[in-house]
């Protein structure tokens, strides 16, 4: 099973892919999202999103600046104010 992950900014779609897990830098603390996670919305603080493509893989990191995260039945969407390239 895979988690559908999308990372978007106000101007572009940065990522849209199926992954194993994503760790989100929420304002109340980091949280991991796997397939089947309960629906939740959170604000995102400046920090590092960690993307695990497969179980046991080293994470790919993406620096984000603020935003919101939504976990729903269709997956995880992060709307970041800005993504550092």
Secondary structure, DSSP 4 states (H G I P E B T S, - for coil): --EEEEEE-SS-EEEEEEESEEEEEETTEEEEEETTPPPEEEEE-SEEEEEESSTTPPPEEEEEEEEEEEEETTEEEEEEEEEE-
